[in-house]
Amino acid sequence: MAETDSTPIAENEQVKELLALLKENNAPGHEEFARLIGHVTEMEQRLLETTEELKAIRQEMQGLQNHSLKESIQKSCKDLETNVAVMRQRLSTLKEQIIDGCRNILTDFKERGAVALNGITQFLHIRPALEAIQNEAEKGIQACDRAVSRIDAFSTEYHEVGRHLKNMGRTLQGKPAEAEAKENGELASIFKGGFKVQRALIHSVSRGAERSLYTLARLEQTAERRPSVLKAMREQAAKTEPAKKQPVPSHDKESR
């Protein structure tokens, strides 16, 4: 699994070999499969960027002097880190399924030739993995929204308290009180910006899963439009099957 995680799907040898064979043989589903690999590659990149952005937020957080704000951001980071870890696991599962499918088709290709390339339909079983990624991405988006809301709530309360204290001083000086609290502070805005970047990245993951599911549906349609191909595959399999495995006619056919 570690090797699968570290190697981008587009650089996997089995994936590259199958893509080349599909293109060379003008096989059905080639465009859809290539598009699918592109979507998965994009999700990989966005998750990598999300992880790096989280590290940057944690590093920036170390310099916070306000313990309440720091605690709030720590909680938000922990929630997101858990969410991203699950998404990475789901993505790893998806990649393994795709690579296994490529490996099976390539093995079949060596035995039966170009007709085996029509086995691209076996990738249809990756739908649950894609849906799992999309579900986790939606949870991640919600976690980012909660993080921004926490910062806003803290910042509003913090500046409201500051306004009251300042107004106490202004009252003692005989000056009129300030009617409204000042806008959120610079530090709060920086962290809000960080979580908004996180949200955009995770939203891209969700969109990648959505596009992949759409591409998968197109792949299904391609398979449904080619019943003659499935028939040819069955006929080819029957021809290459050993004679001893051919069904033996029943001698009791007439009696039944």
C-alpha positions as CSV (number, residue, x, y, z in Angstrom):
1,M,0.0,0.0,0.0
2,A,2.9,2.4,0.7
3,E,4.2,2.0,-2.8
4,T,0.8,2.6,-4.2
5,D,0.5,5.8,-2.2
6,S,3.9,7.2,-3.2
7,T,3.6,6.5,-6.9
8,P,1.1,8.7,-8.8
9,I,-1.5,6.7,-10.7
10,A,-0.4,8.1,-14.1
11,E,3.1,6.9,-13.5
12,N,2.2,3.3,-12.7
13,E,3.7,0.9,-15.3
14,Q,0.5,-1.2,-15.7
15,V,-1.6,1.9,-16.1
16,K,0.7,3.4,-18.7
17,E,1.0,0.1,-20.6
18,L,-2.8,-0.4,-20.7
19,L,-3.4,3.2,-21.9
20,A,-0.9,2.7,-24.7
21,L,-2.5,-0.6,-25.8
22,L,-6.0,0.9,-25.7
23,K,-4.9,3.8,-27.8
24,E,-2.9,1.6,-30.3
25,N,-5.9,-0.7,-30.8
26,N,-8.5,2.0,-30.8
27,A,-10.3,0.0,-28.1
28,P,-13.7,1.0,-26.8
29,G,-13.5,3.0,-23.5
30,H,-10.0,4.3,-24.2
31,E,-11.0,8.0,-23.9
32,E,-13.1,7.4,-20.8
33,F,-10.4,5.4,-19.1
34,A,-7.7,8.1,-19.9
35,R,-10.0,10.7,-18.5
36,L,-10.6,8.7,-15.4
37,I,-6.9,8.4,-14.8
38,G,-6.6,12.2,-15.2
39,H,-9.3,12.8,-12.6
40,V,-7.6,10.5,-10.1
41,T,-4.3,12.2,-10.7
42,E,-5.9,15.6,-9.9
43,M,-7.4,14.2,-6.7
44,E,-3.9,12.9,-5.7
45,Q,-2.4,16.3,-6.3
46,R,-5.1,18.2,-4.4
47,L,-4.8,15.9,-1.4
48,L,-1.1,16.4,-1.4
49,E,-1.5,20.2,-1.4
50,T,-4.1,19.9,1.4
51,T,-1.6,18.0,3.6
52,E,1.1,20.7,3.0
53,E,-1.4,23.5,3.7
54,L,-2.3,21.9,7.0
55,K,1.4,21.7,7.9
56,A,1.7,25.4,7.1
57,I,-1.3,26.3,9.3
58,R,0.1,24.3,12.2
59,Q,3.5,25.9,11.9
60,E,1.9,29.4,11.8
61,M,-0.2,28.5,14.8
62,Q,2.9,27.8,17.0
63,G,3.5,31.6,17.3
64,L,0.0,32.4,18.6
65,Q,0.0,34.0,22.0
66,N,-3.8,33.8,22.5
67,H,-4.5,30.4,24.0
68,S,-8.2,30.4,23.2
69,L,-7.6,31.0,19.5
70,K,-4.8,28.5,19.4
71,E,-6.9,25.8,21.0
72,S,-9.7,26.5,18.5
73,I,-7.3,26.2,15.6
74,Q,-5.7,23.1,17.0
75,K,-9.1,21.4,17.2
76,S,-9.9,22.4,13.6
77,C,-6.5,21.1,12.4
78,K,-7.0,17.8,14.1
79,D,-10.5,17.3,12.6
80,L,-9.1,18.1,9.1
81,E,-6.1,15.9,9.5
82,T,-8.3,12.9,10.5
83,N,-10.5,13.7,7.5
84,V,-7.6,14.0,5.0
85,A,-6.1,10.7,6.4
86,V,-9.3,8.9,5.6
87,M,-9.5,10.4,2.1
88,R,-5.9,9.3,1.4
89,Q,-6.8,5.8,2.5
90,R,-9.9,5.8,0.3
91,L,-7.8,7.0,-2.6
92,S,-5.2,4.4,-2.0
93,T,-7.9,1.7,-2.2
94,L,-9.2,3.2,-5.5
95,K,-5.7,3.2,-7.0
96,E,-5.1,-0.4,-6.0
97,Q,-8.4,-1.4,-7.6
98,I,-7.5,0.4,-10.8
99,I,-4.0,-1.1,-10.9
100,D,-5.3,-4.6,-10.3
101,G,-7.8,-4.1,-13.1
102,C,-5.0,-3.0,-15.5
103,R,-2.9,-6.0,-14.4
104,N,-5.7,-8.4,-15.1
105,I,-6.4,-7.0,-18.6
106,L,-2.8,-7.0,-19.5
107,T,-2.5,-10.7,-18.5
108,D,-5.6,-11.5,-20.5
109,F,-4.1,-9.6,-23.4
110,K,-1.1,-11.8,-23.5
111,E,-3.3,-14.9,-23.7
112,R,-6.1,-13.7,-26.0
113,G,-4.9,-10.7,-27.8
114,A,-6.7,-7.4,-28.6
115,V,-10.2,-8.8,-27.7
116,A,-9.1,-8.8,-24.1
117,L,-9.0,-5.0,-24.2
118,N,-12.7,-5.0,-24.2
119,G,-12.4,-6.1,-20.5
120,I,-12.1,-2.4,-19.6
121,T,-15.6,-2.8,-18.2
122,Q,-14.2,-4.5,-15.1
123,F,-13.3,-1.1,-13.8
124,L,-17.0,-0.5,-13.2
125,H,-16.6,-2.0,-9.7
126,I,-14.6,1.1,-8.5
127,R,-17.8,3.1,-8.0
128,P,-18.0,2.5,-4.2
129,A,-14.4,3.7,-3.7
130,L,-15.2,6.9,-5.6
131,E,-18.4,7.5,-3.7
132,A,-16.5,7.0,-0.4
133,I,-13.9,9.6,-1.4
134,Q,-16.7,12.0,-2.4
135,N,-18.5,11.5,1.0
136,E,-15.3,12.2,2.9
137,A,-14.6,15.3,0.9
138,E,-18.0,16.6,1.8
139,K,-17.2,16.0,5.5
140,G,-13.9,17.9,4.9
141,I,-15.7,20.9,3.4
142,Q,-18.0,21.0,6.4
143,A,-15.0,20.8,8.8
144,C,-13.4,23.8,7.0
145,D,-16.6,25.8,7.3
146,R,-16.8,25.0,11.0
147,A,-13.2,26.2,11.4
148,V,-13.9,29.5,9.8
149,S,-17.0,29.9,11.9
150,R,-15.0,29.2,15.1
151,I,-12.5,31.9,14.1
152,D,-15.2,34.4,13.3
153,A,-17.0,33.7,16.6
154,F,-13.7,34.0,18.6
155,S,-12.7,37.2,16.8
156,T,-16.0,38.8,17.3
157,E,-16.1,38.0,21.0
158,Y,-12.4,39.0,21.4
159,H,-12.9,42.4,19.8
160,E,-16.2,43.0,21.6
161,V,-14.4,42.5,24.9
162,G,-11.7,44.8,23.7
163,R,-14.3,47.4,22.7
164,H,-15.9,47.3,26.2
165,L,-12.5,47.8,27.9
166,K,-11.6,50.6,25.6
167,N,-15.0,52.3,26.2
168,M,-14.4,52.1,29.9
169,G,-11.3,54.2,29.4
170,R,-13.1,56.6,27.0
171,T,-15.8,57.0,29.6
172,L,-13.3,57.9,32.3
173,Q,-11.8,60.4,29.8
174,G,-15.2,61.9,29.1
175,K,-15.2,60.7,25.5
176,P,-18.1,59.0,23.7
177,A,-18.1,55.2,23.5
178,E,-17.5,53.4,20.2
179,A,-20.7,52.0,18.9
180,E,-19.3,48.9,17.1
181,A,-16.5,46.5,17.5
182,K,-13.7,46.6,15.0
183,E,-13.4,44.1,12.3
184,N,-11.6,40.8,12.8
185,G,-7.9,41.0,13.5
186,E,-5.1,40.3,11.1
187,L,-4.1,37.0,12.7
188,A,-7.6,35.7,12.6
189,S,-7.9,36.7,8.9
190,I,-4.7,34.8,8.1
191,F,-6.0,31.6,9.7
192,K,-9.4,32.1,8.1
193,G,-7.6,32.4,4.7
194,G,-5.7,29.2,5.4
195,F,-8.9,27.2,6.1
196,K,-10.6,28.7,3.0
197,V,-7.7,27.5,0.9
198,Q,-8.2,24.0,2.5
199,R,-11.8,24.2,1.6
200,A,-11.1,25.0,-2.0
201,L,-8.6,22.1,-2.3
202,I,-11.0,19.6,-0.7
203,H,-13.8,20.9,-2.9
204,S,-11.5,20.1,-5.9
205,V,-11.2,16.5,-4.5
206,S,-15.0,16.3,-4.3
207,R,-15.3,17.6,-7.9
208,G,-12.7,15.1,-9.0
209,A,-14.7,12.2,-7.6
210,E,-17.9,13.6,-9.1
211,R,-16.2,13.8,-12.6
212,S,-14.8,10.3,-12.1
213,L,-18.3,8.9,-11.4
214,Y,-19.6,10.7,-14.5
215,T,-16.8,9.2,-16.6
216,L,-17.5,5.8,-15.1
217,A,-21.2,6.1,-16.2
218,R,-19.9,6.9,-19.7
219,L,-17.8,3.8,-19.6
220,E,-20.9,1.8,-18.7
221,Q,-22.7,3.2,-21.6
222,T,-19.8,2.3,-23.9
223,A,-20.1,-1.3,-22.7
224,E,-23.9,-1.4,-23.2
225,R,-23.6,-0.1,-26.7
226,R,-21.3,-3.0,-27.7
227,P,-23.1,-6.3,-27.2
228,S,-21.4,-7.7,-30.3
229,V,-18.1,-7.2,-28.5
230,L,-19.2,-9.2,-25.5
231,K,-20.4,-11.9,-27.9
232,A,-17.1,-12.0,-29.6
233,M,-15.3,-12.3,-26.3
234,R,-17.4,-15.3,-25.4
235,E,-16.8,-16.9,-28.8
236,Q,-13.1,-16.3,-28.5
237,A,-13.0,-17.8,-25.0
238,A,-14.9,-20.9,-26.3
239,K,-12.4,-21.4,-29.1
240,T,-9.4,-21.3,-26.8
241,E,-10.9,-23.5,-24.2
242,P,-9.4,-27.1,-24.0
243,A,-11.5,-29.7,-25.7
244,K,-11.8,-31.7,-22.5
245,K,-13.6,-28.8,-20.9
246,Q,-16.3,-28.7,-23.6
247,P,-19.7,-29.8,-22.4
248,V,-20.5,-33.5,-23.1
249,P,-23.9,-34.1,-24.9
250,S,-26.4,-36.0,-22.7
251,H,-27.4,-39.5,-23.8
252,D,-30.7,-39.1,-21.9
253,K,-31.9,-36.0,-23.8
254,E,-34.8,-37.8,-25.6
255,S,-35.9,-39.6,-22.4
256,R,-36.3,-36.2,-20.6
